[in-house]
Amino acid sequence: MMDRLDERIYHKPVMVEEVLSFVNQRKRSVVVDCTLGDGGHSQAILDNTQDTFVIGIDVDDGAVAVAGKRLGSMFRGRFHVSKGDYRELNWHLAQSGVPRVSGILIDLGVSSRQLDQAHRGFSYWVEAPLDMRMNPQSPRTARDIVVQSSEAELERILREYGEERFSRQIARAIVEQRDKRQIETTTELVEVIKSALPARARYKQQHPARKTFQALRIAVNDELSRLDGALRRCFSLLEPEGVLMVITYHSLEDRIAKRVFKQAETGGTGLVRTKKVIRPSEAEVAGNPRARSAKLRVIQSQGSWGKGRKR
Ligand SMILES: C[S@@+](CC[C@H](N)C(=O)[O-])C[C@H]1O[C@@H](n2cnc3c(N)ncnc32)[C@H](O)[C@@H]1O
């Protein structure tokens, strides 16, 4: 398939300096990059530390093949790639024989590789089948959701995951359209969305299909439902003083990270290192518009030796 051979680097990593400032420089520490993508964060960590070993995880075969090959040959003996879901981090660590780690990075959302590879159906700009799976082996595509969901379920997905103001109108238009003819492609869906919106919403600065596409992507990849448990599990796999770093691009994701971190701090097992959430600088956003909505939160493990112990 095209993306297995396509070795270009598409994705510009977000808030690299900020992430590096939390990475421990201790000898022989292990850091997990849970969302490897094109490997930008992993590469920065490997470049800026001496003995750190990085385990890169991704559900996307393209990311695993391309970044895995590139970083594997650049940093022999210091990098290992593991294909799969970071929400099963215990499994990935067991495969590498590593019980605990000193750093975990989760950079949520979609990668530029996924967006730019037209055939994967993430982009509303180009015609493609409605797919949007990050893991090409997972069973459900965006088409399945568009074809099979009830109007009420579609409305919920668009409202909750897309924060789409016109969720009701768009859900209605999708159901009416599929009664006439099935919606198969990105451009067909864009046309249905446009037809559902009032004229003033159609000509805004942002693309009228942006929120619907975001919502479907989140639903297809089940990005929000298990985030809470996944963050707790990741946190529990840290060594004392190890850090869990989470970059979010969606207010619901950020709220979940904030709440989980706060609970760990209140319970005396964690110390929130980002009392104020970290945002990218204006200069970074100017050079990488994808960074615009990014937020970084970091929590440090206080180990299991007692309540509220400070460094
Ligand atoms: C924003 S990109 C990461 C970009 C990366 N930090 C870089 O510098 O290139 C998010 C990546 O996470 C992957 N991903 C999303 N959900 C995942 C999950 N549950 N488990 C593992 N990888 C996941 C996606 O396939 C995508 O490649």
Ligand as a Chemical Component Dictionary entry (heavy atoms), coordinates in Angstrom:
data_LIG
# 
_chem_comp.id                   LIG 
_chem_comp.type                 NON-POLYMER 
_chem_comp.pdbx_formal_charge   0 
_chem_comp.three_letter_code    LIG 
# 
loop_
_chem_comp_atom.comp_id 
_chem_comp_atom.atom_id 
_chem_comp_atom.alt_atom_id 
_chem_comp_atom.type_symbol 
_chem_comp_atom.charge 
_chem_comp_atom.model_Cartn_x 
_chem_comp_atom.model_Cartn_y 
_chem_comp_atom.model_Cartn_z 
_chem_comp_atom.pdbx_ordinal 
LIG C1  C1  C 0  -0.515 13.565 16.678 1  
LIG S1  S1  S 1  0.137  12.084 16.025 2  
LIG C2  C2  C 0  1.692  11.924 16.864 3  
LIG C3  C3  C 0  2.802  12.644 16.168 4  
LIG C4  C4  C 0  4.170  12.383 16.763 5  
LIG N1  N1  N 0  4.273  12.896 18.109 6  
LIG C5  C5  C 0  5.260  12.977 15.892 7  
LIG O1  O1  O 0  6.084  13.752 16.395 8  
LIG O2  O2  O -1 5.298  12.663 14.690 9  
LIG C6  C6  C 0  -0.825 10.871 16.812 10 
LIG C7  C7  C 0  -0.442 9.435  16.462 11 
LIG O3  O3  O 0  -1.029 8.620  17.458 12 
LIG C8  C8  C 0  -1.483 7.427  16.871 13 
LIG N2  N2  N 0  -2.530 6.898  17.753 14 
LIG C9  C9  C 0  -3.778 7.375  17.964 15 
LIG N3  N3  N 0  -4.437 6.636  18.864 16 
LIG C10 C10 C 0  -3.562 5.668  19.265 17 
LIG C11 C11 C 0  -3.659 4.596  20.192 18 
LIG N4  N4  N 0  -4.768 4.383  20.889 19 
LIG N5  N5  N 0  -2.577 3.801  20.367 20 
LIG C12 C12 C 0  -1.434 4.019  19.659 21 
LIG N6  N6  N 0  -1.297 5.013  18.742 22 
LIG C13 C13 C 0  -2.356 5.827  18.557 23 
LIG C14 C14 C 0  -1.968 7.842  15.507 24 
LIG O4  O4  O 0  -1.961 6.746  14.619 25 
LIG C15 C15 C 0  -0.945 8.920  15.128 26 
LIG O5  O5  O 0  0.118  8.390  14.387 27 
# 
loop_
_chem_comp_bond.comp_id 
_chem_comp_bond.atom_id_1 
_chem_comp_bond.atom_id_2 
_chem_comp_bond.value_order 
_chem_comp_bond.pdbx_ordinal 
LIG C1  S1  SING 1  
LIG S1  C2  SING 2  
LIG S1  C6  SING 3  
LIG C2  C3  SING 4  
LIG C3  C4  SING 5  
LIG C4  N1  SING 6  
LIG C4  C5  SING 7  
LIG C5  O1  DOUB 8  
LIG C5  O2  SING 9  
LIG C6  C7  SING 10 
LIG C7  O3  SING 11 
LIG C7  C15 SING 12 
LIG O3  C8  SING 13 
LIG C8  N2  SING 14 
LIG C8  C14 SING 15 
LIG N2  C9  SING 16 
LIG N2  C13 SING 17 
LIG C9  N3  DOUB 18 
LIG N3  C10 SING 19 
LIG C10 C11 SING 20 
LIG C10 C13 DOUB 21 
LIG C11 N4  SING 22 
LIG C11 N5  DOUB 23 
LIG N5  C12 SING 24 
LIG C12 N6  DOUB 25 
LIG N6  C13 SING 26 
LIG C14 O4  SING 27 
LIG C14 C15 SING 28 
LIG C15 O5  SING 29 
# 
